[in-house]
Amino acid sequence: MVALDVATGTKAFTFPTAASAGARDFGPVNLCLSPDGTKLALTSPSRLGVELFDPKTGHRLTSLPEQNGTVWFLAWSPDSQRLAVSRSSGDITIWNLKEVERVLAELGLKP
């Protein structure tokens, strides 16, 4: 997936998708921009996980772990702090991103 600079039409950066990773194509890529515009949730190339990017720079912020079932839908909370992930298995996971960042920091990992 390519992000374009709207003003110039030039390529700003790219995001990895299943097709770019050589994975079998299972349908459209799921993506969802947070309400505050600071995070872009994008289905991982395997379609089993979710990766969070800074939409202004294209840098990956963090990757949420893969789980059973293909990611079907993504939805942000109004405050951009929680991300709901719906899967083909029927599971829905709600990620508290502040808590994810806290745990990563405790482990000495930079989100």
Z-matrix of the N, CA and C atoms (Angstrom, degrees):
N
C 1 1.435
C 2 1.523 1 106.92
N 3 1.301 2 115.65 1 139.12
C 4 1.458 3 121.93 2 -176.44
C 5 1.521 4 109.57 3 -116.17
N 6 1.330 5 116.51 4 136.14
C 7 1.460 6 122.01 5 173.14
C 8 1.520 7 107.29 6 -101.48
N 9 1.324 8 115.56 7 128.13
C 10 1.461 9 120.91 8 -179.32
C 11 1.515 10 111.12 9 -107.03
N 12 1.321 11 115.86 10 146.59
C 13 1.452 12 121.70 11 171.55
C 14 1.525 13 105.85 12 -77.26
N 15 1.316 14 116.83 13 115.89
C 16 1.462 15 121.19 14 -174.86
C 17 1.524 16 111.98 15 -62.24
N 18 1.314 17 117.56 16 -37.09
C 19 1.461 18 121.00 17 -177.13
C 20 1.526 19 112.13 18 -68.03
N 21 1.336 20 116.93 19 -39.38
C 22 1.465 21 119.72 20 -174.78
C 23 1.521 22 114.16 21 -106.86
N 24 1.337 23 116.95 22 -19.36
C 25 1.457 24 120.54 23 -177.33
C 26 1.513 25 113.41 24 78.63
N 27 1.322 26 117.36 25 6.77
C 28 1.458 27 120.92 26 -179.91
C 29 1.528 28 110.60 27 -89.25
N 30 1.335 29 115.16 28 155.96
C 31 1.458 30 120.55 29 179.28
C 32 1.521 31 109.29 30 -70.58
N 33 1.332 32 116.54 31 124.79
C 34 1.460 33 121.36 32 178.73
C 35 1.528 34 110.21 33 -87.65
N 36 1.327 35 117.21 34 -46.81
C 37 1.451 36 123.09 35 178.19
C 38 1.519 37 108.20 36 -171.41
N 39 1.334 38 116.76 37 174.76
C 40 1.459 39 121.26 38 179.69
C 41 1.524 40 109.75 39 -124.25
N 42 1.326 41 115.38 40 154.57
C 43 1.450 42 122.88 41 173.98
C 44 1.521 43 107.17 42 -116.12
N 45 1.337 44 118.36 43 142.22
C 46 1.459 45 119.64 44 179.68
C 47 1.529 46 111.10 45 -72.06
N 48 1.315 47 116.60 46 143.21
C 49 1.463 48 122.39 47 174.99
C 50 1.518 49 108.17 48 -133.20
N 51 1.316 50 116.45 49 172.34
C 52 1.462 51 120.49 50 179.33
C 53 1.522 52 110.68 51 -57.60
N 54 1.325 53 117.70 52 -43.02
C 55 1.461 54 120.77 53 -178.56
C 56 1.521 55 111.26 54 -64.68
N 57 1.345 56 117.67 55 -40.38
C 58 1.462 57 119.74 56 -178.86
C 59 1.519 58 111.66 57 -72.31
N 60 1.331 59 117.54 58 -20.48
C 61 1.463 60 120.90 59 178.78
C 62 1.523 61 111.52 60 -92.75
N 63 1.338 62 116.68 61 0.73
C 64 1.453 63 120.65 62 179.55
C 65 1.517 64 113.27 63 80.73
N 66 1.320 65 118.08 64 10.69
C 67 1.462 66 121.18 65 179.87
C 68 1.518 67 110.66 66 -79.51
N 69 1.307 68 115.63 67 159.27
C 70 1.458 69 121.26 68 176.99
C 71 1.524 70 108.78 69 -64.82
N 72 1.310 71 116.95 70 139.95
C 73 1.458 72 121.50 71 -176.89
C 74 1.520 73 110.35 72 -85.22
N 75 1.331 74 117.13 73 119.63
C 76 1.456 75 122.54 74 179.46
C 77 1.516 76 112.58 75 -108.59
N 78 1.304 77 117.79 76 15.87
C 79 1.452 78 120.58 77 179.69
C 80 1.510 79 111.25 78 126.16
N 81 1.318 80 116.53 79 -168.08
C 82 1.467 81 120.29 80 -175.41
C 83 1.521 82 112.26 81 -68.27
N 84 1.310 83 114.85 82 153.34
C 85 1.457 84 121.91 83 175.29
C 86 1.521 85 107.69 84 -75.32
N 87 1.315 86 116.11 85 136.02
C 88 1.455 87 120.60 86 176.08
C 89 1.514 88 108.71 87 -92.00
N 90 1.318 89 115.70 88 130.60
C 91 1.455 90 119.90 89 175.40
C 92 1.510 91 109.01 90 -146.02
N 93 1.339 92 114.57 91 153.52
C 94 1.459 93 119.18 92 -177.70
C 95 1.530 94 108.37 93 -155.46
N 96 1.323 95 116.33 94 123.28
C 97 1.462 96 123.05 95 178.35
C 98 1.527 97 109.24 96 -84.52
N 99 1.334 98 115.95 97 133.82
C 100 1.468 99 119.69 98 179.12
C 101 1.523 100 109.70 99 -64.95
N 102 1.345 101 117.51 100 151.98
C 103 1.465 102 120.98 101 -179.46
C 104 1.519 103 114.22 102 -55.90
N 105 1.349 104 117.70 103 -32.65
C 106 1.463 105 119.46 104 179.41
C 107 1.533 106 112.43 105 -85.86
N 108 1.334 107 117.21 106 -2.38
C 109 1.459 108 121.52 107 175.56
C 110 1.516 109 115.17 108 76.36
N 111 1.339 110 118.03 109 11.08
C 112 1.466 111 120.23 110 -176.37
C 113 1.520 112 114.25 111 -96.19
N 114 1.342 113 117.75 112 -12.53
C 115 1.453 114 120.47 113 -177.10
C 116 1.530 115 109.94 114 -139.33
N 117 1.323 116 114.74 115 139.78
C 118 1.459 117 121.25 116 174.38
C 119 1.511 118 107.32 117 -117.76
N 120 1.342 119 116.56 118 117.43
C 121 1.465 120 121.54 119 176.07
C 122 1.524 121 107.36 120 -89.37
N 123 1.323 122 115.51 121 131.58
C 124 1.455 123 121.58 122 -174.96
C 125 1.523 124 108.39 123 -138.98
N 126 1.326 125 117.08 124 134.72
C 127 1.454 126 120.77 125 176.67
C 128 1.522 127 109.69 126 -58.18
N 129 1.326 128 117.06 127 136.35
C 130 1.466 129 121.00 128 178.39
C 131 1.530 130 109.73 129 -67.79
N 132 1.334 131 117.72 130 162.43
C 133 1.466 132 120.20 131 -179.88
C 134 1.533 133 114.07 132 -54.33
N 135 1.335 134 117.99 133 -30.76
C 136 1.465 135 121.02 134 179.12
C 137 1.527 136 112.19 135 -77.78
N 138 1.329 137 116.75 136 -14.85
C 139 1.464 138 124.99 137 -175.39
C 140 1.528 139 113.33 138 70.24
N 141 1.328 140 117.07 139 9.11
C 142 1.462 141 121.60 140 179.58
C 143 1.521 142 112.54 141 -106.09
N 144 1.316 143 117.35 142 -10.08
C 145 1.456 144 122.61 143 -179.57
C 146 1.516 145 110.55 144 -129.25
N 147 1.317 146 115.48 145 179.76
C 148 1.463 147 121.70 146 179.99
C 149 1.524 148 107.76 147 -132.90
N 150 1.308 149 115.86 148 136.51
C 151 1.456 150 121.45 149 176.68
C 152 1.524 151 108.31 150 -115.73
N 153 1.323 152 115.87 151 141.97
C 154 1.460 153 121.62 152 179.80
C 155 1.518 154 108.67 153 -110.46
N 156 1.325 155 115.40 154 130.70
C 157 1.461 156 122.33 155 -177.61
C 158 1.523 157 110.35 156 -123.15
N 159 1.326 158 114.97 157 156.09
C 160 1.453 159 121.87 158 168.62
C 161 1.527 160 105.12 159 -84.52
N 162 1.332 161 118.75 160 113.98
C 163 1.468 162 120.07 161 -175.27
C 164 1.526 163 114.05 162 -68.43
N 165 1.326 164 117.55 163 -16.17
C 166 1.464 165 119.68 164 179.85
C 167 1.518 166 112.16 165 -84.11
N 168 1.345 167 116.55 166 -31.01
C 169 1.463 168 119.94 167 -176.76
C 170 1.520 169 113.40 168 -111.38
N 171 1.336 170 116.80 169 -20.73
C 172 1.455 171 120.68 170 -176.05
C 173 1.512 172 113.32 171 82.14
N 174 1.332 173 118.60 172 1.81
C 175 1.463 174 121.74 173 179.55
C 176 1.527 175 110.36 174 -77.19
N 177 1.337 176 114.50 175 137.86
C 178 1.463 177 119.36 176 176.50
C 179 1.521 178 108.92 177 -72.46
N 180 1.327 179 116.26 178 131.11
C 181 1.455 180 121.74 179 178.68
C 182 1.523 181 110.80 180 -88.86
N 183 1.327 182 116.26 181 -45.30
C 184 1.463 183 121.49 182 179.36
C 185 1.526 184 108.89 183 -165.76
N 186 1.311 185 115.25 184 163.87
C 187 1.466 186 121.66 185 175.22
C 188 1.517 187 107.84 186 -122.18
N 189 1.311 188 116.39 187 129.41
C 190 1.460 189 120.97 188 175.37
C 191 1.526 190 107.67 189 -86.78
N 192 1.325 191 118.43 190 145.22
C 193 1.457 192 120.43 191 -173.54
C 194 1.529 193 113.61 192 -64.79
N 195 1.328 194 113.98 193 151.67
C 196 1.454 195 120.21 194 175.39
C 197 1.520 196 108.93 195 -69.89
N 198 1.332 197 115.30 196 146.49
C 199 1.453 198 121.65 197 177.69
C 200 1.524 199 107.68 198 -136.98
N 201 1.328 200 116.54 199 169.80
C 202 1.456 201 120.38 200 178.96
C 203 1.518 202 110.54 201 -66.41
N 204 1.312 203 115.98 202 133.93
C 205 1.461 204 121.74 203 178.13
C 206 1.509 205 112.61 204 98.84
N 207 1.303 206 115.08 205 132.70
C 208 1.460 207 121.73 206 177.92
C 209 1.524 208 110.01 207 -64.12
N 210 1.329 209 116.33 208 141.23
C 211 1.468 210 120.74 209 177.28
C 212 1.526 211 108.00 210 -69.32
N 213 1.328 212 116.25 211 125.26
C 214 1.466 213 121.25 212 178.93
C 215 1.517 214 111.82 213 -101.81
N 216 1.332 215 117.19 214 -47.88
C 217 1.459 216 120.71 215 -175.72
C 218 1.523 217 110.54 216 -137.24
N 219 1.322 218 115.28 217 150.85
C 220 1.459 219 123.37 218 175.77
C 221 1.526 220 107.92 219 -128.37
N 222 1.339 221 117.09 220 139.88
C 223 1.465 222 120.27 221 178.12
C 224 1.521 223 109.46 222 -149.85
N 225 1.333 224 115.97 223 135.09
C 226 1.461 225 122.86 224 179.78
C 227 1.516 226 111.03 225 -93.81
N 228 1.331 227 116.25 226 151.03
C 229 1.463 228 121.09 227 169.15
C 230 1.529 229 107.36 228 -74.30
N 231 1.333 230 118.04 229 157.92
C 232 1.469 231 120.65 230 -178.75
C 233 1.531 232 113.97 231 -57.55
N 234 1.358 233 117.85 232 -28.14
C 235 1.462 234 120.26 233 -179.02
C 236 1.536 235 112.69 234 -90.63
N 237 1.319 236 118.04 235 5.05
C 238 1.481 237 124.46 236 177.83
C 239 1.524 238 113.18 237 63.63
N 240 1.329 239 118.32 238 18.87
C 241 1.460 240 121.27 239 -178.58
C 242 1.521 241 113.94 240 -102.68
N 243 1.335 242 117.71 241 -13.94
C 244 1.461 243 121.53 242 179.59
C 245 1.527 244 109.16 243 -129.14
N 246 1.329 245 114.81 244 144.05
C 247 1.458 246 121.23 245 179.54
C 248 1.521 247 108.69 246 -126.25
N 249 1.321 248 116.78 247 124.30
C 250 1.463 249 122.18 248 176.13
C 251 1.520 250 108.68 249 -94.30
N 252 1.338 251 115.35 250 133.03
C 253 1.463 252 122.26 251 -179.85
C 254 1.517 253 107.82 252 -122.89
N 255 1.337 254 116.33 253 118.16
C 256 1.462 255 122.66 254 178.13
C 257 1.523 256 108.03 255 -101.06
N 258 1.356 257 116.56 256 139.85
C 259 1.460 258 121.48 257 -175.39
C 260 1.525 259 112.63 258 -124.95
N 261 1.326 260 113.84 259 160.73
C 262 1.461 261 120.62 260 179.13
C 263 1.527 262 111.73 261 -63.33
N 264 1.317 263 117.46 262 -20.19
C 265 1.467 264 121.82 263 178.45
C 266 1.525 265 112.21 264 -75.73
N 267 1.331 266 116.38 265 -9.19
C 268 1.461 267 121.20 266 -176.65
C 269 1.518 268 112.67 267 96.23
N 270 1.329 269 116.91 268 -9.07
C 271 1.463 270 121.12 269 179.54
C 272 1.517 271 111.32 270 -75.40
N 273 1.321 272 115.76 271 146.61
C 274 1.463 273 122.72 272 171.08
C 275 1.519 274 106.44 273 -128.38
N 276 1.321 275 116.11 274 125.40
C 277 1.457 276 122.18 275 179.01
C 278 1.521 277 108.04 276 -114.70
N 279 1.316 278 116.09 277 134.74
C 280 1.460 279 120.39 278 175.31
C 281 1.523 280 107.47 279 -112.63
N 282 1.335 281 115.07 280 116.14
C 283 1.459 282 122.26 281 -178.02
C 284 1.517 283 109.89 282 -94.80
N 285 1.334 284 116.81 283 123.93
C 286 1.454 285 122.84 284 172.72
C 287 1.529 286 106.14 285 -88.80
N 288 1.318 287 117.64 286 102.88
C 289 1.461 288 120.94 287 -172.13
C 290 1.526 289 113.50 288 -68.55
N 291 1.320 290 118.13 289 -28.78
C 292 1.473 291 120.19 290 174.54
C 293 1.524 292 109.29 291 -63.38
N 294 1.327 293 116.72 292 -40.57
C 295 1.464 294 121.13 293 179.16
C 296 1.531 295 110.56 294 -68.44
N 297 1.329 296 117.59 295 -40.01
C 298 1.468 297 121.72 296 176.82
C 299 1.529 298 109.06 297 -59.07
N 300 1.331 299 117.31 298 -47.14
C 301 1.468 300 121.65 299 179.63
C 302 1.526 301 111.16 300 -62.12
N 303 1.339 302 117.08 301 -39.64
C 304 1.468 303 121.13 302 -179.70
C 305 1.530 304 110.53 303 -63.88
N 306 1.330 305 117.10 304 -46.12
C 307 1.462 306 121.08 305 -179.04
C 308 1.532 307 110.50 306 -65.04
N 309 1.320 308 116.92 307 -42.22
C 310 1.464 309 119.65 308 177.49
C 311 1.526 310 111.44 309 -60.99
N 312 1.336 311 116.50 310 -41.27
C 313 1.463 312 120.72 311 178.98
C 314 1.527 313 110.98 312 -64.08
N 315 1.341 314 117.68 313 -39.89
C 316 1.462 315 121.88 314 177.46
C 317 1.530 316 110.96 315 -61.15
N 318 1.327 317 116.64 316 -33.01
C 319 1.458 318 121.31 317 -179.50
C 320 1.534 319 111.56 318 -85.15
N 321 1.335 320 115.94 319 0.02
C 322 1.453 321 120.21 320 -179.81
C 323 1.511 322 112.87 321 78.79
N 324 1.317 323 116.26 322 18.73
C 325 1.460 324 121.25 323 179.17
C 326 1.515 325 109.52 324 -104.18
N 327 1.299 326 115.44 325 139.58
C 328 1.452 327 120.62 326 -179.44
C 329 1.525 328 108.71 327 -92.62
N 330 1.332 329 117.60 328 122.46
C 331 1.468 330 118.44 329 178.77
C 332 1.526 331 111.59 330 -65.64
